[in-house]
Amino acid sequence: MLPSSVAERLDRLAPDQRSAATAPPGPVLCVAPAGSGKTTTLVARIAWLVATGADPSHITAVTFNKRAADEMASRVDAALEPLGLAAGAVRVKTFHALGREILADGAEAVEPLLDREAVLRDLWPDISRSVMRRLDDAFSRLKLDIGVTAAEVGTDPEPGPVARAFLAYEQALADAGGLDFDDLVARALRLLEARPRVLGRWRESCRHLLVDETQDVDRSQLRLALLLAAPANDVFFVGDDDQTIYGWRLADVRRVLGLAGSLPGLRRMDLTVNYRCPAGVVERAVRLVAHNDERFVKTIRAGPVAEGKLVLAPDGSDDTVRVRRVFESWPNDGGTRAVLARTNAELLPAAAMAVEMGLAFRAPRLRLLSEDPRVDALLSAAADRTDFAGAESLPLLPRLAALARAGVELPEQPHVPQGRPSHRAAGEIDRRGADEQLPIETADLLAALVGWAAPYRSLPELAAAVLRHRARVAELRRDDAPLTLATAHSTKGLEFDHVAVIGLDAGRFPSARSLREAAEPERALEEERRLAYVAWTRAHRSLTLVYDPASPSQFLFEAFDAHELGLDAPGP
């Protein structure tokens, strides 16, 4: 007989959730669409395992990032407290934190954990950001996707430029006696494969293994999970192929779709109800993502009490006007709100409008123009430079324009700090990607400053305006603000009462640049479509889709009929 707390927890589950939570031992893939209660199901399974005799020290849950791991650990601890278990009785880790623990158990070095960008800058002080990004991606592919070491790369008699850079980078790590974030998983995998006794200890600790967000794992993470779960393979994978949006972090939807090929006897169990979103949102989001070929055939329906609305907002105005209209359209009901976009750059007008309207906002990965320290340096340069004729006598706008023509060199600023978590905190993702805000080039920054200067007559007036704006931003930017400005990539796993997705225009979403630069454009388009699906399914009460009626995104034509979009003829 189950303890009352566990029985009651299972009774609160829907039939599909309960079936998954109580599935018999063996490999299971629980396909959990957006809003279907996957964490609730995972926590219930852990409680059920303990209640039916599993040793808590033999249960390990692994998830993709620290935020998710912290949330799951808190909920697991609460579920197991009535059973007399102390907090932390069940191991809940990210893949990186688990790798670190495995290395430490094998007496392998886990410190110092070095920042890849810092090492690259030490090696090549003049490296450009674009080259650094390419090397970062290439090194991670070598370590995690291909799974090679520096020694193996060094056997190439004629290494190319990337291979030579990799060898130099790995030598720098070795000289410092350290490792990087990718090594936490890559080295842990090699350690387990080389040392049977350590592998045996960890297989005992992972006798019951649960893997969250399976669609996001890279090749090495999946290999690690399968190695730990063998040979009994009592592993419970939870994931959603329709939410595979981190291709730039080495995720591949084919990995979860082909999981049965790695695990004979894998049982697939589907959660079928989206309890989060209004029925209209569920219907159109599913209609959109169903255009993808690389996905499981599945049923997704709205919950029985799913209320709310979907608003189509055709608007040919500029982005600041569009955002103002969205802000003014939301009800004053105390609910949480979010403006989501394809990129951080597209969120800048929303942040500017929030400041203008005095709305507190949360935008951890967004830097506004007034917050860029180079603005102060540019203003000083405009005041001090006399190396172009007559500059000192020019009024404000011509002076800035002359500075722009003459050019000015400023130190390159680092990207927004929140774009890449510290490598010192093992267990968090370190991969930069599509939601990162890249630094504005000096010329573009100066051009933006020229545009901002129009209402002012002198440099002191403009400098004072910058300081006022900076202070206002600091006042309104709050971690507890009800309004969030974020990219779609950064909000998977979150929900908001009212969501507006802006920039659903041709060329912007899907991103024409991403498709143009992709090695496989059709697969890139499918990932863009999944990204839109994720963005739309963050909404709990209302979803507003903002687009230019003169050039709507193809995704709107896939999810709606032309007459619903206010158009007479279908799009391409």
Residue, then its C-alpha position, 0 to 999 in steps of 0.5 A: m500500500l502506498p503512503s498517503s502522500v504518494a497516493e494523493r499525489l498520484d490521484r491528482l494526476a491526469p490518466d496519461q500523467r499517472s500512467a507515465a509516473t507509474a510505468p514499470p521498470g525498463p526504458v521509457l520515453c515520455v513525450a511531454p508537449a508544452g504545458s503538459g505537466k512534465t515536471t509534475t510527472l517526473v516528481a511523481r515518478i520519483a516519489w512512486l519509485v521511493a514508495t515502492g521500494a527504490d533506495p533514494s541513493h540509487i535514484t538520479a535525475v539529470t536535467f539540462n540547466k541549473r535553473a531547471a535542476d534547482e526547481m526540480a530538486s526543490r519539488v523532489d525534496a518537498a515530495l519526499e519530506p512526508l516519507g521522512l527523507a531529508a533534502g537532497a536524499v535523491r540526487v538531482k543534477t545538471f549533466h555538467a554538475l554530474g560530470r564534475e561529481i564523477l570526475a571528483d569521485g575518480a580523483e580527477a582534477v575539477e579545478p581550475l575551471l577555465d573560461r574558454e573566451a578568456v583562454l582564447r584572448d590570452l592566446w590571441p589578444d586581437i581575436s575578433r568576436s566572430v572568429m572566437r564564436r567559430l572556434d568556440d563552436a568548433f571546439s565544442r563539436l570536437k569535444l562533445d559531438i565527435g568526441v576526440t582529444a587533443a592527442e587524437v587531433g595531433t596525429d593529423p600530419e597536416p592539421g588545418p587552422v581549426a585543428r591547430a587552434f584547438l591544439a594550442y587551446e588544449q595546450a593552454l588548458a594543460d599548462a594551467g592544469g585546468l579544464d573547460f566546461d565541455d570537459l566536465v562531460a567529455r572527461a567524465l565519459r572517458l573516465l567511466e569507459a576506462r575505469p570499470r570500478v568507477l563505472g560500477r559505482w555510478r551505475e549503482s547510483c543511477r540504477h533508476l535514472l531520469v533524464d529531463e529535456t531529452q531533446d536538448v542533450d548533445r551526443s556526449q550527454l546522451r552517451l553518458a546517460l546510456l552508459l550509466a543506465a546500462p545494462a538494466n536500462d531502467v531509464f526514464f527519458v522526458g522530452d518533446d521533439d517539438q521543443t528542440i530549439y538549441g541546435w547551436r548548442l549541439a542538440d539534434v531533434r533526430r537524437v530523441l526521434g531515434l532513441a528507440g534505436s539505442l534502447p531496444g524495448l523502449r516504451r513511448m508514453d505520451l502526455t497529450v494535454n496542454y494545460r497552460c495555454p488557451a484552446g485557440v493558442v494550442e490549436r494554432a501552435v500545433r497547426l504550425v509545428a505540424h508542418n515539420d517533417e522531423r517530429f513524432v506524430k502525436t495528439i496535443r489538445a487543450g485542457p478542459v478549462a483552458e480559457g483565454k484568447l489569441v489576438l492577431a495584431p497586424d501593424g505596419s508601424d515602427d517597432t516602438v509604436r507596435v510595442r506601445r499598442v501591445f502594452e496598452s492593450w493588456p488588461n490591468d489584472g496584475g498578471t505577468r507579461a512578456v514580450l518575446a522576439r527572435t533576437n535581443a536586438e529586436l527587443l531594444p524598442a520594447a525596452a525603450m518604450a517600457v522606459e518611456m512609459g515608466l514600466a518596470f521590466r526584467a531583461p537580464r540579457l539586454r543592454l540599452l544604448s545608455e547603458d553601454p560605457r562606450v557612449d561616455a567615451l564617444l561623448s568625450a571624444a566628440a568634445d575633445r577631438t580637434d583633428f578634423a577641421g573646424a570640429e570645435s566650432l560645429p554644433l552638436l549634430p554636425r560634430l557627431a557626424a564629423l566624428a563618425r566620418a573621421g572614425v574613432e577607435l574604442p576598446e571592444q566591449p565584452h558581450v552582455p555579461q548575462g549572455r554567458p554564465s560563469h564557468r565557475a558555477a559548475g552545472e550551468i550551460d556555457r554555450r553562447g547562442a542565438d539569444e545572445q546580444l552581440p556588442i554593437e559595433t562602434a560605428d553603429l553605436l555612434a550612428a545611434l547616438v547621432g539619432w538620439a542627439a536630435p532634440y539637443r543643442s549641445l554635448p552637455e545637454l546630450a550627456a545629461a540626457v544620457l545620464r538621466h536615461r541611464a538612471r531611469v533604466a536602473e530604476l525600472r530594471r528589476d528582477d521582480a518586475p511583472l514585465t519580461l523582455a526576452t528571446a524565445h530561446s531564453t524562455k523555454g520552460l517558463e510561462f506568463d499570463h500575457v505574451a506578445v510575440i513581436g517581429l513575426d515578419a518575413g525575413r525576421f521570424p524565421s530568421a533569413r540570416s539563419l536560413r541563409e547561413a545554415a548547412e541544411p536550410e530545410r532543417a534550419l527552417e524546421e528549428e525556426r518553426r519549433l522556436a515559434y511554437v515554443a514562443w507561442t506556448r508560453a502564454h497562459r491567458s492571452l497571446t498577441l502575435v504582432y506582424d506587418p500586414a504587408s509582409p507577414s511571416q510564413f509561419l502565420f500563413e501556416a497557422f492561419d488562413a489568409h482571411e484571418l490575417g486580414l489578407d486577400a491572398p495567401g502568402p508564399 
